Each structure stands twice: as C-alpha cells, then as structure tokens.
Amino acid sequence: MADTEPIDVLFCANPGYYQHLAVAAVSLVEHNRGRPLRLHVITCDEDPVRRDMLERTLAAWPGIGLHVYLADGSVIGDFFVDGFISKECYLRLIASEILPQHVRRVVYLDCDLVVMDDISPLWTADLGANLLAAAPDYPRLPEFMSDEHRDGLGIPRDAVYVNSGVLVIDIDRWRAEGMAWTFIDFVRRMGSKLPFFDQDAINAVLAGRITLLDPRWNLQSRMYYTGRKALPDDYAATREARRDPGIIHFTGSEKPWLFRSRTAKKGVYFKHLEKTAWRGQGPACRTSVQALEHHAGAVLARHFDLDYLQLLFKARRILERSGAVVTGSPAGAGLRTGAKGN
C-alpha cells in the first residue's frame, strides 16, 4: 500500500465516550503526521453538542477526514451487555455492512487508548488468508484462559486468546463471507454466555483465522503493575512492549479520567486531553476538594508521569509489611475508589 493512500481508522462509540475518542484520535494524528487519515465513527445515537466538540478538536489538523455513521441500534439492541459496557462494543462486528464500499480495510481502535507510534505497520500487516489481526490479551487472566470458558464458546484450548481493542480488519473479505451476519447469529445464540462480549465472539467465530500482532500494538496499562512473580510468562512476553509501546490501552474499570483511579501511564491521556475541546474537564466530584485533588493528580501525571495513588499504594504495602498498618485498616482504605467505566 502506497504511503499516499489514506489509512482508514475505525472507532465505535456512544456519544458519552466522545471525549475519550477525541483523546485517542488526537494521539493518533500526533504520531502519524504526514500520512493522510480517514477517521470513521459508528454510533447508535446522535448528540450534536458532543459531535461538534469532536469536529472542532480534529479541525486543528487540516486534511484529517472525519466521517460519522448512525447505525440502526435495533440490530444489536438485544445483544448481551451489562453495567460495565455498552451495546456499541458490538458495532465493530458489523462494520462491514455500515462502512461505504470504498473502505476495504480498517484499523479498529477502542476509545480508551492512546497511540504512541506510527500505525503504518498495522495498516500494512500481512493477514494472509486470515480475516483479522489482533494482539494477545495480556495479562492472561484465569477467566479468559479456563477450559470451561473456551469449551463453552468453542474456542480451541491451544488458541491464543486476543484482545479486541486494536484490530486490523479485512473489510472486503468480511463482506464477501457475510461475517456480520455470522456474528449477529452467534451473539444472539450465546447471549450471556459471552462474559467478554464482542471479544469472546471474535475469539470464537474467528478461531484459526486471526493473525497475531506484536503485544506493543495493544499493551494493557495494567501490565506495568504486573510483577515478575505474579505472571512470569506474561511479564517476559511484554517486556519489550513496555519499553516501547505502540499503543497503550487502559483496559478494565480503572480509567485515567475517573476520580481516584490507579492507572499506569495515565499522564499520556491527560497530555492529549489538553489538545481536545474537552481540555480541563474532569470527573463529577462531590466536593471542590475532590476536584482539586483530581486536577493536581492530572498535573503530576501529565508533567512527571507520576500516579500519586500508586505511590500511596506502595507506601501502604511497605507499612503493612513493617507492621505499622494492619491490612484492611482505615489508614489503608480509600485508595482505589474509581467507578467503573462505560
């Protein structure tokens, strides 16, 4: 693919996540200067105010195309979701039927991530006969790896379970094989047997047809808090990725934008937030003191790559080991009070 060809990048989100989509988009543009980009956003709901903010954010970079598509929410309206995630997570599975015909391949990105490098290697990744490329899911938590989970979904026990936050999708081939309808049927049949939603569906339906990406292209931020002893194999597999991440992905409930959320590398989120129409905005804190605490934490993270909650967490562990603090005592409480993300 020629360097002058635009890279098609896909996001799927409800408007409530447009702030974080804007951060991901800004980080993408900042690290891919000189390469034309077409950003595609699929959503189920209109929000003129937030859409205008997203458009104003990207207007600062001439030549960046932004295309928003309103999907028929009834198609995925009965798909299984819970309080942690919204129905829009399934839109990536049916994107081939929503995007215009000239879009033949996309790099899909979740909104809760920050791009740290040129994504050309993703755009040009050789999929061979496969339909999709994705990075292994690290850390490999027991709930993903259990035989019961895999057998229930039809995922081979020896298959590498991948994370669905960064994908390279052959849209042409998905159209030719009617993959959107295959996924629709699978998700409706499995229902609540998909505890990890679209990610479970991708690993099950596309088993044996996934090209593996280097972990640096989808490094989950919690890997920075995973020690050698806890998950030695995962630690070794992601060592180089942590030194030079291509994309940092804030998976799980601990998001940078939440109040008192202990999140590694949150500073890169706040750096790019300042270049969006949401600059300076924080979570809905109960008191002015809490708002000040969040602001001070963001400044420390943005300028010094310090998470004060992680420092407090380490201090508490040291005190516990020395016997100065009893585990579960009030002195150690309240260090992780961030609410779940959407």
Residue frames as qw, qx, qy, qz and C-alpha x, y, z in Angstrom:
[[0.000, 0.886, 0.463, 0.000, 0.00, 0.00, 0.00],
 [0.416, 0.529, -0.020, 0.739, 1.39, 3.39, -1.02],
 [0.321, -0.263, -0.466, 0.781, 2.32, 5.93, 1.63],
 [0.156, -0.038, -0.121, -0.980, -0.03, 8.42, -0.03],
 [0.459, -0.369, -0.714, -0.379, -3.05, 6.16, 0.45],
 [0.418, -0.528, 0.246, -0.697, -5.22, 7.23, 3.39],
 [0.195, 0.003, -0.935, 0.295, -5.29, 4.94, 6.41],
 [0.551, -0.450, -0.351, -0.608, -8.88, 4.13, 7.35],
 [0.140, 0.089, -0.785, 0.597, -9.27, 4.07, 11.14],
 [0.497, -0.471, -0.562, -0.465, -12.49, 2.95, 12.80],
 [0.063, -0.091, 0.669, -0.735, -13.95, 3.88, 16.19],
 [0.432, -0.462, -0.673, -0.383, -17.26, 2.61, 17.56],
 [0.206, -0.115, -0.586, 0.775, -18.73, 4.54, 20.49],
 [0.102, -0.816, -0.566, -0.049, -21.74, 6.14, 22.05],
 [0.179, 0.808, -0.002, 0.561, -21.51, 9.95, 22.29],
 [0.612, -0.784, 0.058, -0.085, -20.85, 9.75, 26.02],
 [0.826, -0.277, 0.249, 0.424, -17.41, 8.39, 25.10],
 [0.544, 0.776, 0.098, 0.304, -16.56, 11.06, 22.52],
 [0.238, -0.918, 0.315, -0.038, -14.19, 12.80, 24.96],
 [0.666, -0.417, 0.592, 0.177, -12.04, 9.70, 25.15],
 [0.745, 0.480, 0.394, 0.244, -12.43, 9.04, 21.43],
 [0.239, 0.959, -0.073, 0.134, -11.09, 12.57, 20.87],
 [0.432, -0.742, 0.506, 0.079, -8.04, 11.81, 23.04],
 [0.772, -0.012, 0.591, 0.233, -7.36, 8.59, 21.10],
 [0.595, 0.723, 0.284, 0.205, -7.83, 10.42, 17.78],
 [0.008, 0.971, -0.238, 0.034, -5.51, 13.28, 18.75],
 [0.573, -0.537, 0.597, 0.164, -2.82, 10.83, 19.85],
 [0.768, 0.309, 0.516, 0.219, -3.25, 9.01, 16.53],
 [0.428, 0.880, 0.103, 0.179, -2.89, 12.19, 14.47],
 [0.253, -0.902, 0.347, 0.044, 0.06, 13.44, 16.55],
 [0.566, -0.415, 0.682, 0.207, 2.03, 10.26, 15.88],
 [0.615, 0.323, 0.651, 0.306, 1.06, 9.93, 12.22],
 [0.133, 0.819, -0.032, -0.557, 1.85, 13.36, 10.82],
 [0.091, 0.520, -0.634, -0.565, 2.33, 13.48, 7.09],
 [0.018, 0.101, 0.966, 0.236, 0.15, 10.42, 6.45],
 [0.458, -0.188, -0.223, -0.840, -3.47, 11.03, 5.33],
 [0.045, 0.113, 0.922, -0.368, -6.02, 9.57, 7.74],
 [0.476, -0.306, -0.402, -0.720, -9.74, 8.91, 7.37],
 [0.096, -0.039, 0.805, -0.584, -11.45, 8.52, 10.73],
 [0.493, -0.289, -0.612, -0.547, -14.73, 6.63, 10.75],
 [0.185, -0.082, 0.691, -0.694, -17.01, 6.72, 13.80],
 [0.444, -0.308, -0.726, -0.425, -20.01, 4.40, 14.07],
 [0.129, -0.016, 0.615, -0.778, -22.57, 5.20, 16.76],
 [0.071, -0.465, -0.873, -0.129, -26.19, 4.39, 17.56],
 [0.139, -0.824, -0.475, 0.275, -27.14, 7.81, 18.90],
 [0.321, 0.683, 0.106, 0.648, -26.97, 11.41, 17.78],
 [0.449, -0.727, -0.254, 0.453, -25.50, 14.09, 20.05],
 [0.428, 0.818, 0.111, 0.368, -24.97, 17.37, 18.16],
 [0.285, -0.926, 0.230, -0.086, -23.10, 19.05, 21.02],
 [0.703, -0.455, 0.502, 0.215, -20.54, 16.30, 21.55],
 [0.755, 0.399, 0.380, 0.354, -20.20, 15.71, 17.81],
 [0.229, 0.942, -0.012, 0.245, -19.45, 19.42, 17.33],
 [0.456, -0.798, 0.393, 0.036, -16.78, 19.19, 20.04],
 [0.809, -0.078, 0.503, 0.293, -15.23, 16.19, 18.29],
 [0.593, 0.676, 0.271, 0.343, -15.26, 18.00, 14.94],
 [0.032, -0.977, 0.152, -0.148, -13.70, 21.13, 16.48],
 [0.684, -0.557, 0.434, 0.182, -10.98, 19.01, 18.04],
 [0.750, 0.097, 0.516, 0.402, -9.96, 17.46, 14.73],
 [0.387, 0.895, 0.182, 0.124, -10.32, 20.72, 12.79],
 [0.309, -0.863, 0.334, 0.219, -6.94, 21.72, 14.25],
 [0.460, -0.291, 0.733, 0.407, -5.35, 19.17, 11.88],
 [0.552, 0.547, -0.169, -0.606, -6.18, 20.02, 8.24],
 [0.457, 0.386, -0.744, -0.299, -6.57, 17.08, 5.93],
 [0.096, -0.020, 0.950, -0.295, -7.93, 14.70, 8.58],
 [0.467, -0.203, -0.525, -0.682, -11.21, 13.27, 7.37],
 [0.229, 0.027, 0.787, -0.573, -13.96, 12.56, 9.92],
 [0.488, -0.117, -0.591, -0.632, -16.99, 10.50, 8.92],
 [0.322, -0.048, 0.728, -0.603, -19.76, 9.66, 11.40],
 [0.420, -0.112, -0.757, -0.487, -22.31, 6.92, 10.66],
 [0.545, -0.177, 0.423, -0.702, -25.56, 6.40, 12.56],
 [0.195, 0.049, -0.969, -0.144, -26.20, 2.67, 12.88],
 [0.669, -0.344, -0.340, -0.564, -29.58, 1.04, 13.38],
 [0.197, -0.434, 0.718, -0.508, -29.43, 0.24, 17.08],
 [0.851, -0.052, 0.185, -0.488, -32.21, -2.33, 16.79],
 [0.776, 0.376, -0.506, -0.029, -29.82, -4.74, 15.05],
 [0.477, 0.198, -0.708, 0.482, -27.78, -5.08, 18.24],
 [0.408, -0.512, 0.121, -0.746, -30.46, -3.95, 20.68],
 [0.902, -0.329, -0.024, -0.280, -30.97, -7.45, 22.13],
 [0.685, 0.355, -0.533, 0.348, -27.27, -8.27, 22.43],
 [0.725, -0.550, -0.341, 0.236, -25.98, -9.10, 25.91],
 [0.252, 0.601, -0.282, 0.704, -24.46, -6.18, 27.84],
 [0.552, -0.573, -0.521, 0.309, -24.05, -5.25, 31.50],
 [0.197, -0.961, -0.131, 0.145, -23.22, -2.14, 33.53],
 [0.567, -0.501, 0.337, 0.561, -19.57, -2.24, 32.51],
 [0.227, -0.114, 0.628, 0.736, -20.01, -1.93, 28.77],
 [0.493, 0.473, 0.172, -0.710, -22.50, -0.60, 26.21],
 [0.807, 0.388, 0.441, -0.063, -24.03, -2.17, 23.11],
 [0.399, 0.867, -0.244, -0.175, -21.72, -0.15, 20.86],
 [0.389, -0.539, 0.730, 0.159, -18.93, -2.64, 21.58],
 [0.684, 0.210, 0.696, 0.070, -20.61, -4.96, 19.07],
 [0.467, 0.819, 0.040, -0.331, -20.62, -2.43, 16.24],
 [0.045, -0.643, 0.688, 0.333, -17.10, -3.45, 15.15],
 [0.479, 0.021, 0.876, 0.055, -18.51, -6.88, 14.32],
 [0.475, 0.639, 0.604, 0.026, -20.97, -5.47, 11.76],
 [0.077, -0.714, 0.159, 0.678, -18.90, -2.52, 10.49],
 [0.262, -0.067, 0.751, 0.602, -18.52, -4.18, 7.08],
 [0.115, 0.596, 0.759, 0.235, -22.24, -3.60, 6.46],
 [0.106, -0.892, -0.307, 0.313, -22.16, 0.05, 7.59],
 [0.286, -0.587, 0.330, 0.682, -18.98, 1.49, 6.09],
 [0.578, 0.678, -0.117, -0.439, -19.02, 2.64, 2.44],
 [0.962, 0.239, 0.109, 0.073, -17.82, 0.23, -0.22],
 [0.496, 0.747, -0.323, 0.303, -14.57, 2.10, -0.87],
 [0.366, -0.654, 0.585, -0.309, -13.42, 1.24, 2.66],
 [0.832, 0.221, -0.491, -0.131, -11.73, -2.11, 2.14],
 [0.694, -0.095, -0.550, 0.455, -9.61, -2.46, 5.30],
 [0.271, -0.856, 0.031, -0.440, -9.62, -0.68, 8.65],
 [0.383, 0.123, -0.687, 0.605, -7.50, -0.34, 11.73],
 [0.508, -0.688, -0.402, -0.327, -10.03, -0.50, 14.54],
 [0.276, 0.240, -0.554, 0.748, -9.20, 1.30, 17.80],
 [0.378, -0.655, -0.628, 0.184, -11.04, 1.34, 21.13],
 [0.017, -0.889, -0.071, -0.452, -11.62, 4.78, 22.65],
 [0.625, -0.768, 0.137, -0.027, -9.83, 4.02, 25.95],
 [0.850, -0.049, 0.166, 0.498, -6.34, 4.02, 24.49],
 [0.019, 0.914, -0.206, -0.348, -3.52, 6.32, 23.41],
 [0.858, 0.456, 0.024, 0.237, -1.50, 5.83, 20.24],
 [0.492, -0.761, 0.255, 0.337, 2.25, 6.18, 20.79],
 [0.390, -0.312, 0.655, 0.567, 3.69, 5.43, 17.33],
 [0.398, 0.344, -0.464, -0.713, 3.12, 5.46, 13.57],
 [0.730, 0.072, 0.588, -0.340, 0.44, 2.84, 12.83],
 [0.528, 0.548, -0.479, -0.438, 1.62, 2.14, 9.28],
 [0.068, 0.259, -0.963, 0.007, 2.84, -1.35, 10.34],
 [0.433, 0.265, 0.740, -0.442, -0.75, -2.14, 11.37],
 [0.558, 0.596, 0.015, -0.577, -2.20, -0.79, 8.12],
 [0.509, 0.556, -0.597, -0.273, 0.19, -2.88, 6.03],
 [0.492, -0.304, 0.788, -0.211, 0.09, -6.02, 8.19],
 [0.403, 0.186, -0.790, -0.423, 0.02, -9.20, 6.10],
 [0.690, -0.122, 0.414, -0.581, -3.12, -11.09, 7.08],
 [0.078, -0.139, 0.959, 0.234, -2.56, -13.87, 4.58],
 [0.318, -0.314, -0.775, -0.447, -5.79, -15.85, 4.38],
 [0.214, -0.408, -0.714, 0.527, -6.96, -14.60, 7.76],
 [0.024, -0.785, -0.506, -0.356, -9.77, -12.12, 8.34],
 [0.331, -0.917, -0.013, -0.222, -8.30, -10.15, 11.19],
 [0.590, 0.258, -0.497, 0.582, -5.14, -9.30, 13.12],
 [0.511, -0.788, -0.031, -0.342, -5.03, -8.71, 16.87],
 [0.176, 0.549, -0.693, 0.433, -2.59, -8.80, 19.77],
 [0.537, -0.225, -0.794, 0.173, -2.63, -11.44, 22.52],
 [0.444, -0.771, -0.148, -0.431, -4.59, -10.47, 25.60],
 [0.579, 0.016, -0.548, 0.604, -2.20, -9.70, 28.47],
 [0.176, -0.351, 0.893, -0.219, -2.29, -10.22, 31.37],
 [0.515, -0.063, -0.765, -0.382, -3.77, -13.63, 30.69],
 [0.442, -0.273, 0.479, -0.707, -6.34, -13.75, 33.44],
 [0.228, -0.002, 0.968, -0.109, -7.81, -17.11, 34.55],
 [0.523, 0.484, 0.490, -0.502, -11.33, -16.19, 33.44],
 [0.510, 0.650, -0.330, -0.458, -10.08, -15.90, 29.84],
 [0.220, 0.496, -0.833, -0.110, -7.90, -18.98, 29.92],
 [0.554, -0.111, 0.735, -0.374, -10.10, -21.55, 31.66],
 [0.037, 0.023, 0.926, 0.375, -11.02, -24.68, 29.72],
 [0.172, 0.564, 0.758, -0.279, -14.64, -24.22, 30.79],
 [0.189, 0.729, 0.046, -0.656, -14.79, -20.76, 29.22],
 [0.095, 0.432, -0.675, -0.591, -13.13, -21.88, 26.00],
 [0.098, 0.148, 0.973, 0.147, -15.12, -25.09, 25.65],
 [0.229, 0.614, 0.617, -0.437, -18.40, -23.25, 26.20],
 [0.289, 0.770, -0.065, -0.566, -17.66, -20.91, 23.30],
 [0.885, 0.404, 0.199, 0.113, -15.93, -23.39, 21.02],
 [0.155, 0.896, -0.415, 0.031, -12.51, -21.74, 21.31],
 [0.868, 0.171, -0.420, 0.203, -9.71, -24.30, 20.89],
 [0.694, -0.694, -0.059, 0.181, -7.80, -24.75, 24.14],
 [0.692, -0.187, 0.191, 0.671, -4.47, -24.13, 22.44],
 [0.308, 0.738, 0.298, 0.522, -5.61, -20.96, 20.62],
 [0.315, -0.061, -0.258, 0.911, -4.10, -17.62, 21.66],
 [0.034, -0.807, -0.579, 0.113, -6.89, -15.51, 23.14],
 [0.351, 0.277, 0.128, 0.885, -6.68, -11.98, 21.67],
 [0.024, -0.548, -0.407, 0.731, -7.81, -8.57, 22.88],
 [0.357, 0.643, 0.606, 0.303, -10.37, -6.80, 20.67],
 [0.134, -0.856, -0.163, 0.472, -9.27, -3.22, 21.46],
 [0.091, 0.680, -0.473, -0.552, -6.91, -2.95, 18.47],
 [0.751, 0.243, 0.613, 0.034, -7.80, -4.83, 15.30],
 [0.111, 0.396, -0.552, -0.726, -6.81, -4.89, 11.65],
 [0.620, 0.340, 0.639, -0.304, -9.92, -5.98, 9.76],
 [0.110, -0.034, 0.725, 0.679, -10.12, -7.11, 6.14],
 [0.448, 0.362, 0.331, -0.748, -13.46, -5.43, 5.42],
 [0.507, 0.351, -0.539, -0.573, -13.56, -6.71, 1.83],
 [0.328, 0.078, -0.941, -0.020, -13.29, -10.32, 2.96],
 [0.176, 0.210, 0.735, -0.621, -15.81, -9.82, 5.77],
 [0.538, 0.370, -0.004, -0.757, -18.30, -8.57, 3.19],
 [0.493, 0.301, -0.719, -0.387, -17.57, -11.45, 0.81],
 [0.319, -0.027, -0.935, 0.156, -18.07, -14.04, 3.56],
 [0.492, -0.586, -0.373, -0.525, -21.05, -12.33, 5.22],
 [0.453, 0.012, -0.687, 0.568, -19.23, -12.21, 8.56],
 [0.249, -0.223, 0.240, -0.911, -21.53, -9.55, 10.01],
 [0.775, -0.175, -0.215, -0.568, -24.47, -11.94, 9.82],
 [0.739, 0.016, -0.641, 0.205, -22.39, -14.80, 11.20],
 [0.207, 0.120, -0.557, 0.795, -21.54, -12.67, 14.24],
 [0.486, -0.216, 0.038, -0.846, -25.14, -11.49, 14.68],
 [0.841, -0.137, -0.431, -0.298, -26.35, -15.08, 14.76],
 [0.632, 0.059, -0.637, 0.437, -23.58, -16.20, 17.12],
 [0.016, 0.188, -0.435, 0.880, -24.06, -13.37, 19.63],
 [0.634, -0.212, -0.064, -0.741, -27.84, -13.84, 19.72],
 [0.848, -0.082, -0.512, -0.105, -27.45, -17.60, 20.28],
 [0.585, 0.058, -0.588, 0.556, -24.83, -17.27, 23.00],
 [0.379, -0.822, -0.251, -0.342, -26.30, -14.32, 24.90],
 [0.432, -0.831, 0.279, -0.213, -24.99, -14.07, 28.44],
 [0.945, -0.129, 0.152, 0.260, -22.55, -16.91, 27.75],
 [0.571, 0.541, -0.028, 0.617, -20.32, -14.13, 26.35],
 [0.489, -0.755, -0.252, 0.358, -18.97, -12.56, 29.56],
 [0.357, -0.473, 0.242, 0.768, -16.41, -10.65, 27.49],
 [0.419, 0.726, 0.191, -0.511, -18.90, -9.63, 24.82],
 [0.643, 0.724, -0.181, -0.174, -17.50, -8.88, 21.32],
 [0.009, -0.676, 0.737, -0.009, -14.05, -10.11, 22.38],
 [0.581, -0.068, 0.796, -0.158, -15.38, -13.58, 23.16],
 [0.737, 0.564, 0.282, -0.244, -17.30, -13.58, 19.88],
 [0.392, 0.799, -0.433, -0.142, -14.19, -12.67, 17.86],
 [0.176, -0.501, 0.845, -0.062, -12.08, -15.36, 19.52],
 [0.632, 0.123, 0.733, -0.218, -14.76, -17.99, 18.99],
 [0.690, 0.647, 0.225, -0.233, -16.02, -17.22, 15.49],
 [0.477, 0.809, -0.342, -0.018, -12.60, -16.44, 14.02],
 [0.701, -0.494, 0.510, 0.070, -10.63, -19.18, 15.77],
 [0.737, 0.026, 0.544, 0.401, -7.78, -20.20, 13.47],
 [0.441, 0.669, 0.365, 0.474, -8.24, -17.14, 11.24],
 [0.226, -0.974, -0.008, 0.034, -6.50, -14.49, 13.35],
 [0.653, 0.448, -0.261, 0.552, -3.02, -13.12, 12.64],
 [0.598, -0.659, -0.276, 0.364, -1.18, -12.24, 15.84],
 [0.215, 0.876, -0.106, 0.419, 0.22, -8.73, 16.31],
 [0.471, 0.188, -0.540, 0.671, 3.17, -7.81, 18.50],
 [0.373, -0.638, -0.607, 0.292, 2.00, -7.01, 22.05],
 [0.251, -0.246, -0.073, 0.933, 3.34, -3.45, 21.70],
 [0.146, -0.236, -0.471, -0.837, 0.33, -2.67, 19.50],
 [0.593, -0.552, -0.311, -0.497, -2.11, -3.29, 22.34],
 [0.411, 0.107, -0.693, 0.582, -0.28, -3.01, 25.64],
 [0.486, -0.722, -0.443, -0.214, -2.74, -3.05, 28.51],
 [0.004, 0.761, -0.323, 0.563, -1.67, -0.43, 31.03],
 [0.775, -0.546, 0.193, -0.251, -2.11, -2.81, 33.96],
 [0.920, 0.182, -0.189, 0.292, 0.90, -4.77, 32.65],
 [0.240, 0.655, -0.371, 0.613, 3.02, -2.00, 34.19],
 [0.504, -0.524, 0.408, -0.551, 1.72, -3.12, 37.58],
 [0.989, -0.034, -0.068, -0.125, 2.24, -6.85, 36.93],
 [0.296, -0.748, 0.594, 0.025, 5.37, -8.14, 38.62],
 [0.364, 0.421, -0.815, -0.162, 7.67, -10.97, 37.60],
 [0.131, -0.082, 0.931, -0.332, 6.38, -13.25, 40.36],
 [0.570, 0.294, 0.422, -0.641, 2.66, -12.88, 39.71],
 [0.815, 0.517, 0.225, -0.134, 2.67, -13.69, 35.98],
 [0.458, -0.536, 0.504, 0.498, 6.25, -14.51, 34.93],
 [0.513, 0.270, 0.679, 0.451, 5.35, -15.67, 31.40],
 [0.199, 0.886, 0.394, 0.139, 3.25, -12.58, 30.68],
 [0.293, -0.881, 0.140, 0.342, 5.92, -10.34, 32.17],
 [0.500, -0.293, 0.595, 0.557, 8.58, -11.79, 29.86],
 [0.430, 0.489, 0.667, 0.363, 6.29, -11.69, 26.81],
 [0.096, 0.929, 0.312, 0.173, 5.57, -7.98, 27.27],
 [0.578, -0.528, 0.009, 0.622, 8.99, -6.76, 28.42],
 [0.347, 0.039, 0.380, 0.856, 9.91, -5.09, 25.12],
 [0.052, -0.680, -0.572, -0.455, 6.37, -3.79, 24.64],
 [0.407, -0.834, -0.305, 0.217, 6.51, -1.96, 27.97],
 [0.489, -0.392, 0.175, 0.759, 9.80, -0.36, 26.96],
 [0.020, 0.197, -0.425, -0.883, 8.45, 0.83, 23.60],
 [0.386, 0.464, 0.756, -0.254, 4.65, 0.65, 23.39],
 [0.096, 0.204, 0.564, 0.795, 2.95, 1.41, 20.10],
 [0.446, -0.505, -0.310, -0.670, -0.46, 1.72, 21.77],
 [0.034, 0.044, -0.778, 0.625, -1.28, 1.91, 25.48],
 [0.471, -0.375, -0.604, -0.521, -4.73, 0.51, 26.24],
 [0.213, -0.252, 0.565, -0.756, -6.50, 1.41, 29.50],
 [0.551, -0.207, -0.742, -0.322, -8.48, -1.79, 29.94],
 [0.383, -0.324, -0.766, 0.402, -10.61, -2.72, 32.92],
 [0.209, -0.848, -0.485, -0.045, -12.53, -0.45, 35.27],
 [0.440, -0.660, -0.019, 0.608, -9.57, 1.76, 36.23],
 [0.493, 0.692, 0.300, 0.434, -9.70, 4.56, 33.64],
 [0.437, 0.078, -0.146, 0.884, -7.46, 7.67, 33.69],
 [0.141, -0.441, -0.184, -0.867, -10.41, 10.07, 33.68],
 [0.627, -0.578, -0.497, -0.164, -12.07, 8.62, 36.79],
 [0.274, -0.793, 0.313, -0.445, -11.61, 10.09, 40.25],
 [0.497, -0.535, 0.657, -0.185, -9.03, 8.20, 42.33],
 [0.957, 0.274, 0.020, -0.092, -8.29, 5.64, 39.63],
 [0.481, -0.603, 0.568, 0.285, -4.90, 3.92, 39.98],
 [0.809, 0.552, 0.202, 0.011, -3.85, 3.68, 36.33],
 [0.609, -0.327, 0.364, 0.624, -0.37, 3.31, 34.90],
 [0.324, 0.080, 0.481, 0.811, 0.68, 5.79, 32.19],
 [0.111, 0.793, 0.586, -0.124, -2.39, 7.96, 32.72],
 [0.189, -0.643, 0.095, 0.736, -0.21, 11.01, 32.02],
 [0.164, -0.027, 0.664, 0.729, -0.30, 10.38, 28.25],
 [0.021, 0.654, 0.742, 0.145, -4.09, 10.53, 28.40],
 [0.154, -0.850, -0.288, 0.414, -4.06, 13.94, 30.12],
 [0.285, -0.388, 0.379, 0.790, -1.41, 15.29, 27.74],
 [0.070, 0.206, 0.724, 0.654, -3.61, 14.62, 24.75],
 [0.074, -0.722, -0.675, 0.132, -6.80, 15.66, 26.54],
 [0.170, -0.675, -0.075, 0.714, -5.38, 19.20, 26.67],
 [0.048, -0.219, 0.558, 0.799, -5.43, 19.24, 22.85],
 [0.040, -0.438, -0.850, -0.291, -9.16, 18.49, 22.61],
 [0.257, -0.532, -0.211, -0.779, -12.33, 20.52, 23.06],
 [0.740, -0.565, -0.352, -0.101, -12.68, 18.80, 26.45],
 [0.494, 0.313, -0.449, 0.676, -9.45, 20.30, 27.83],
 [0.094, -0.319, 0.433, -0.838, -9.58, 21.00, 31.55],
 [0.749, -0.277, -0.148, -0.584, -12.66, 18.86, 32.14],
 [0.032, 0.284, -0.903, 0.320, -12.65, 16.36, 34.98],
 [0.303, -0.327, -0.892, -0.076, -14.99, 13.84, 36.60],
 [0.418, -0.661, -0.214, -0.586, -18.08, 14.86, 38.53],
 [0.389, 0.063, -0.700, 0.596, -16.55, 15.23, 42.00],
 [0.369, -0.689, -0.623, 0.024, -18.68, 15.66, 45.11],
 [0.350, -0.858, -0.127, 0.354, -16.66, 18.49, 46.61],
 [0.324, 0.919, -0.217, 0.055, -14.28, 21.24, 45.48],
 [0.423, -0.651, 0.629, 0.033, -11.52, 19.50, 47.45],
 [0.785, 0.098, 0.602, 0.112, -12.01, 16.33, 45.40],
 [0.588, 0.793, 0.134, 0.080, -11.96, 18.37, 42.18],
 [0.015, -0.903, 0.429, -0.020, -8.68, 19.95, 43.29],
 [0.647, -0.366, 0.666, 0.063, -7.26, 16.52, 44.13],
 [0.788, 0.407, 0.445, 0.127, -8.14, 15.21, 40.67],
 [0.385, 0.916, -0.080, 0.082, -6.65, 18.28, 38.98],
 [0.262, -0.786, 0.560, 0.008, -3.42, 18.00, 41.00],
 [0.755, -0.108, 0.641, 0.087, -3.19, 14.29, 40.16],
 [0.705, 0.649, 0.265, 0.107, -3.64, 15.04, 36.47],
 [0.147, 0.940, -0.303, 0.047, -0.86, 17.64, 36.60],
 [0.499, -0.562, 0.658, 0.039, 1.51, 15.20, 38.30],
 [0.788, 0.184, 0.578, 0.101, 0.69, 12.51, 35.75],
 [0.573, 0.804, 0.145, 0.062, 0.94, 14.83, 32.75],
 [0.160, 0.917, -0.341, 0.132, 4.21, 16.51, 33.65],
 [0.201, -0.624, 0.734, -0.177, 6.05, 13.92, 35.75],
 [0.674, 0.089, -0.694, -0.239, 4.45, 10.58, 34.78],
 [0.039, 0.111, -0.814, 0.569, 3.54, 10.08, 38.45],
 [0.556, -0.462, -0.533, -0.440, 0.37, 8.46, 39.74],
 [0.181, -0.490, 0.521, -0.676, 0.02, 9.65, 43.33],
 [0.865, -0.211, 0.097, -0.445, -2.39, 6.79, 44.06],
 [0.898, 0.210, -0.354, 0.153, 0.24, 4.27, 43.05],
 [0.262, 0.489, -0.540, 0.633, 2.73, 5.98, 45.35],
 [0.539, -0.384, 0.354, -0.661, 0.22, 5.79, 48.22],
 [0.962, -0.003, -0.141, -0.235, -0.47, 2.15, 47.36],
 [0.719, 0.328, -0.490, 0.368, 3.23, 1.30, 47.53],
 [0.050, -0.488, 0.503, -0.712, 3.62, 3.23, 50.78],
 [0.774, -0.286, 0.159, -0.543, 0.74, 1.32, 52.29],
 [0.946, 0.119, -0.301, 0.010, 2.29, -2.01, 51.25],
 [0.445, 0.432, -0.547, 0.562, 5.60, -1.04, 52.85],
 [0.342, -0.420, 0.420, -0.728, 3.84, -0.05, 56.07],
 [0.912, -0.134, -0.053, -0.383, 1.83, -3.28, 56.08],
 [0.841, 0.227, -0.438, 0.224, 4.99, -5.35, 55.73],
 [0.244, 0.404, -0.540, 0.697, 6.61, -3.45, 58.56],
 [0.355, -0.435, -0.787, 0.255, 3.56, -3.98, 60.77],
 [0.043, -0.119, -0.209, 0.970, 2.81, -0.26, 61.04],
 [0.550, 0.100, -0.093, -0.824, -0.57, -0.66, 59.30],
 [0.479, 0.086, 0.854, -0.185, -2.99, -3.55, 59.74],
 [0.015, -0.093, -0.752, -0.652, -4.39, -4.80, 56.43],
 [0.202, -0.588, -0.725, -0.297, -7.91, -3.52, 55.94],
 [0.286, -0.556, -0.430, 0.651, -7.49, -0.73, 58.50],
 [0.210, 0.920, 0.292, -0.156, -8.81, 2.79, 57.81],
 [0.240, -0.738, 0.360, 0.518, -5.25, 4.01, 57.22],
 [0.268, -0.164, 0.782, 0.538, -5.11, 1.92, 54.07],
 [0.370, 0.577, 0.725, -0.073, -8.65, 2.47, 52.88],
 [0.270, 0.874, 0.233, -0.331, -9.97, 4.64, 50.10],
 [0.265, -0.534, 0.513, 0.618, -7.02, 4.40, 47.75],
 [0.025, 0.031, 0.804, 0.593, -8.97, 2.90, 44.86],
 [0.293, 0.473, 0.621, -0.552, -12.40, 4.42, 44.65],
 [0.205, 0.268, -0.463, -0.820, -12.74, 4.98, 40.91],
 [0.733, 0.276, 0.396, -0.479, -16.09, 3.92, 39.49],
 [0.648, 0.141, 0.681, 0.310, -16.37, 1.52, 36.60],
 [0.047, 0.316, -0.405, -0.857, -16.00, 2.82, 33.08],
 [0.700, 0.358, 0.104, -0.608, -18.65, 2.57, 30.39]]
